Amino acid sequence: MNVLLIGSGGREHALAWKIAQSPLLKKLWIAPGNAGISEIGECVSIKADDIESLFQFAKKEKIDLTIVGPEVPLVKGITDRFQQEGLLVFGPSKEAAQLEGSKIFSKQIMKEARVPTAEFEIFYDSAKAKEFVINGEPPFVIKADGLAAGKGVVVAGTCEEAVDAINQMMTARIFGDAGAQILIEKCLIGEELSVLALTDGDRILSLASAQDHKRAHDNDHGPNTGGMGAYSPAPFVNEQQLDEIVKLTGAPIIHRLKERGIIYRGLLYIGIMMTEDGPKVLEYNVRFGDPETQAILPRLKTDLLPLFHQIAEGKLSVKDLEWDSRPCLSVVMASRGYPGSYETGFPISGLHTVKQLPDVSVFHAGTSKNLEGKTITAGGRVLNISALGVSLKEAYEKAYDALKAISFDGSFYRNDIGKRALLRTKDSYANSK
């Protein structure tokens, strides 16, 4: 099977790594890819949102299946363009992708499907939004309606912080048109859970659970990011509970969209807050989570490629997935200044050393090659170091030992990925290296 994978981040590297293991694969192209992905397949210099160029490439190379990694091309309608010409694509249509492309649309669908979520208000006028928070009781969650690379959510602990977030989004337009309208939600308290589920528009097949770490710095301090690390599975939900969560929060959305004439095919990401009142949906994404994918796929034994092909055809027949029972922990190594401004072009050392470590994978996120062929930094989130261990403690130790062997100017990472889970399972985090 000739496969085109679209994207250039750590998620795409993990997907490419897993797809390359399939006996069904004939050749893998990645557009545009990165330095790490280039060691797995052939990278093509086409941007992920250049839909027409990607379409022409897929026709020319007789691509059997296109797999879309990031959300932007999905929201822009890449699936529709390919399907119009009979090309198979793994990823939802433009209409279905509005689940992530518009938080207002997403909330409206949740309300129609009676999915448990936070109370919310929609605002198109900044003055009314500020009046609401000034007269309300914090904390608030302020969300830009459109795509903001995972950074368009602010948890405001005071009215002043909420007003500032509203000004930044709606007046200063730091997220462009994505902040033209906003949601203000009641802040949910509990444990966050990431649920990833494959669906052909009828059947839903859940992947293993995971937990992301959104804040930039230790102990959940600092600004929100696209994610600084993750681990799988989450110890606070068992397999039965996970199935119940998918039935409560995933199936109703897929069925409600179908009632609207929208068939959802692809990966549905469900961000959950496990509250005292049960699971409540924080958000839906229409693609694999990043960095959750880098913690989940090393545990997956089942071949992904036939799954993707079945879903693209609307005929998901696989009923069960096979998993490595060992937990996996993944840590993001980032550039100084991320998620704000940062410099790039710094050489990365130690990658070859880490490659030799058992049960450790390095997934490139923001990397490229310089003129001398050396791997250099090319993004905010640069690398993902993922490790399997007999216990979460062992996975933690393997990942952080590997991190010590890698370096580049201005690098930083959180030291507490998985800390809460280690404490929950009475694993000795304090004695970890």
N, C-alpha and C positions, 0 to 999 in steps of 0.2 A: 504494500500500500504506500503510495506517495502522499506524504503529509506535510502541510504547511502550518506551522505554529506562529502565531502573531504575538509579539511582545518582546520586552528586553529586560525584565526584572528578575528578582529572585524566584518569584512564582513560576515564571516561564522556564527558568533554568531547571527547577525541580520537575516541571511537567516534561521538559525535553529529556531529562535524565530517565524518567520513568517510561516515557514513550519509546525511547531507544532500546529498552529491554524487551520490547514486544517482538515475537517471531513474525508477526504480520507486517512489520515495517520494512519497506523497500528502501525509501530514502526520506530523510527529514530535512526540510528547509525551515529556517527561522528568520522572521522579519520584524525588527532589524537585528535582534539578538544582542549579545555582549561577549566579552572576552572569554568567559567560562563556557557559554553556550556554544561558541565556535569550535570547541573541542569535541562536541557531540554531533553536530550537524552542520549544514552549510548555511551561513548567515547571508542574508540578502539585504542590501542597503535601501530598504523601503520603510518609511515611517509607519507606525502602527495605525495611524488615523488616515493614511493615504489610501482610501478605499478603492479608488479606481485603478491605481497602480497595482495594488494587491490582487484585484480581480483579474487584471490582464496577465499578471504573473501566473496566477493559478490556472488560467486557461492555457497559457503557453506551455507550462510544465506538466499539464494533465494531472493536476492535484486531485487525489481521490477524496481527501478529507482536510478541511481547514479547521483548526482549533484556535479560537480567539481567547487570548489571555486577559488583556486589560478591558476596562469598562468603556473607555472613550469610543473606540470603533463600534462597539455594540450599540451604544446610545445614538451614534451617528448613522446606524442602519446597515452595517456591513453584512449582516446575515441576510437581510432582505435583498441586497444587491446580488449576492452570490446565488441565493435560491431562485431568483428570477431567471437565471441562466442554467438552472439545474445542477448547481454545484453544492455538494454536501458541506454543511457547516455545523460545528458544535458551538452553540451559543445562542441565546434568545434573540428574538426579533426586536426591531426598534421600539415597537409598542410595549413589548414585555420588558425591555430594558429600562423603561421609565420607572420601574420599581426602585432602581438606583439613581436614575437620571433626575428624578424629581421626588424629593422627600414628601412634598405635599400630595402628589399622586399616590405614593406608597402608603401614607397615612389614611387616605381616603379608601384605598382598597382594603386595608386592615379593618377599618370601621365597617365596611360593607360585609367583609368575611367574618366579622366578630372575633377577630384575633386579639388576644390580650396585649395591650400596649399602654404606654404612658398617656395621661391626659395631655391635650395639646390645643394650641390656638395658632391660627395662620394669620400672618400680617403682610400686607403689601405697602404699608406706610410706616416709616420709622418713628414718627411722633406717637402714633397709636401703640406701637410696640413698646416704646419707652414708658409711656403712661401705664401700660399693663404691668411692667416689671416694678415700676416705682410703687404702684399700689398693691403689688403682690407680695408673696412671702418666698424668699430664696431658700434653697438654691434653685436655679433655673438651668435648663439645657437649651442653648441657642443654636439653631441649625440653619445653615444656608440651604436653600431649596435645591440648588443644582450641584454638579460635580465640583469637588474641591480637593481632589487627590487625598481624601481621607482626613483632611485638616479643617473641614468646614463645620466642626462641632465644638462649642465652647461650654464647659460646665462652669457656670457663674455662681460663686458662693455668696455674693452680695449683690444688692441692687446696682451699685456703682459698676461692678464688673459686667453685669448684664447690659447696662446702658452702653458701656464701652464696646462690648461685642456687637451690639446692634449698630452703633456708629461705624465700626470697622467694616461690617458686612454690607449695610444698606447705604451708607453715605460715602465712606472712603472706597468702597467696592474692592476690597483686597482680594476677593474671589471673582471679580468681574460680575457678569450678569448672573452668576450662580447665587449671588446674594441680593438680587433684586427683590425677592420675597423670602421670608424666613418662617421657620416654625419655632415656637417657644413651648417647651415641654416641662412637665413636672419631672423633677430629678428622681430617678428610681435608685433605690439602695439595695445592694446585694452582691452576688458573685456573677461576673460576666462569663458567658459561655459562647463559643463559636460552633455553630452547627452547619455543616456543608452537606448538601443533598443533591444527588443526580436525579433528573426527571425528564421524561419524554412528553410531558403535558398531561399524563394520566397517572403512571406509576411514579413513586418516589423511593429512592434508595439512599439511605443515609451513609455518609462516611463516618469515620471515628470522630469523637468529640475533641475539641481543642480549646485552649484559652490563650488569648492575645494579651499583650501588654502595650497599651497605647501611649502612655506618657513617655517623655524623652528621658527622664532621669529616675534613679532609684527611688523606691518607696512611692511610686506613682506621683512624682513631682514633675514640674515643667509642663511645657505645652503638649497638646495632642500631636501625634505623628501618624504616619501610615502604619505604624506597628514596630516595636523594638525587640520583639521576640515572642515565642509561643512554645507550648508543649502539648503533647497528646499522649494518652487520653486525659480528660479532666476527671480527677478522682471523686468529684462530688456528684456525678451522675453515672448510673450503671446503664447497661445496654437497654434494658426495658424502659427506664426513664427517658433515655434518648429517643426511643421509638415513639413514646407518648408525646414528647415535645414536638417531634416532626409532625405527628398527626394533629396536634393542636395549633401549630404555627406555620407549618409548611403546606400541608395538603389543602387547607381552606383557601389559601392564596392562589395556588395553582388552579383549583376548581373555580374560584370566583373569576379569575382571568379568563378561563375557558368559557364561562357563562357570558362574558363580554365579547367573546369571539377572538380571544388572544390565546394562542397555544404557546405555552412556555416550554422550551426545550433547551437544556443545558444544565448549568450548575446554579443552584439557588443557595446563597449564603444567608444564614439567619443569625443575626446578632441578638443574643438573649441576655436578659438580666434575671438571675434566679432570686426572686424576692420572697419575702415571708408569705406573700399571697400567691406564690407560684411563678412559673416562667412568664416573662413579658418581653415582647419584641422591642429591641432598641432600633434595629434597622434591617433592611434587606439589601444585599448586593447581588449582582447578576453574574458574578464570576468567582473563581477560586479566591479565597482570602489570602492576603500576603501580610504577615509571614506564616499564617496557619498551614498553608500548603507545604511549606518546607519542614514542618513538624509532622504532618500527617502522611505524606507520600512515602517517606522512608519505612513506614510501618505497613504499607499496603503490599500484599503479595499478589493480588489479582491483577491481571493484565488490563491496563486502562484503555488501550486502543480499541478493542472490540466494543467496550462500553460506550465510548465516544461515538463510534460508528453507528451503533444501534440507536442511540439518542438522536443523532442527526437525521436518521431515517424515521424517527418517531416510533421505534419498536424496541423499547428496552425490555429484554427478556431475562437478563441475569437477575437472580433473586437474592443471592448472598455474596458477600465479599470476604476474602480471607485476609487475616491480619497477623502481623508479628505481635506477639503478646507484650513485647518489651516497649516501654515508653520511649518517646523521642523528645528531645529538647533542642530548640533552635534559638540562637542569639544573633541579633543584628549588629554588625559593626558599621558605624556611621561616620560621616565627615563632620568635623567640628563646625558648629553653627546650625546643623540640621535640627529642626525642620525649617529654620530661617535660611538666610543666605550662607553659602559655603564655597570654598575653593575646590577645584578639581585638578587632575593632572599629576597627582603624587604617585610615585612607584610603590607597589605593594610587594613586600617581602614575606617569605615563609610559606607561600602557598604549596610549593613542592613538598615541604616537610609534612604538612598536614595531610596531604594526599595519601601518604603512606600509613596513616593511622587507621586501625580497624574500627568499623562502625561509625566513622565520622565522615560527613559530606560537607563540602563547601559549595554553596550555591551563590553564584555571582548575581548582584543586583545592579549596581552602578559601576561598571568597569568597562575599559576598552584597552586597545593596544596602542602604544606609541610607535614612532617611526622605527625604533630599534626592536620592536616586537615584544617589549616588556609590558606587563599588565599594570595599568594605572587606574586611579580613581576617576569616575566619570558621573558621580551622582551623590545624593544625600545619604541614602542607604546603600552601602557599598557591597557588603558580603553578608551571607547568612551561614553560620556554622551550626550544623545539625548533628546530633549524636544520639545513638541508641544505647540504652543501658539496661541491665537486668532490673534495676530499680531507677526511679526518677533521680535519686541521689547520684547514682553512677552516671546517668546520662548528663546530669549537671556537671559533674567533675570532668567528664570527657570533653564536653563542649568548651568549658572554660580553660581547661589545659590547652586545647587546640588554639583558642583565642590568643593565649600568651605567645604562641609561636608565630603569629601573623602581626605585621606592623605596617603602618603608613603614616605620614605626617598628618597630625590633627585627628587621629582616630579616637573614637570613644564608643562605649557600649554600656548597657546596664549590667550591674553585677547581681541582680536579684531576680532574673527570669526564673519562674517556677518556685519562688520562695514560699508563696502562700500554700501551694500544693505540698511542698516538702514539710511545712509545719502541720498541715492538715493530716498528712499520712504519718506523722511523727517520725519522719525521716530526719536525720541529723544535719540540718542545714548549717547550723552554727559550726559544725566540725568539718564542713565541706571545704575543699581547697579554694 
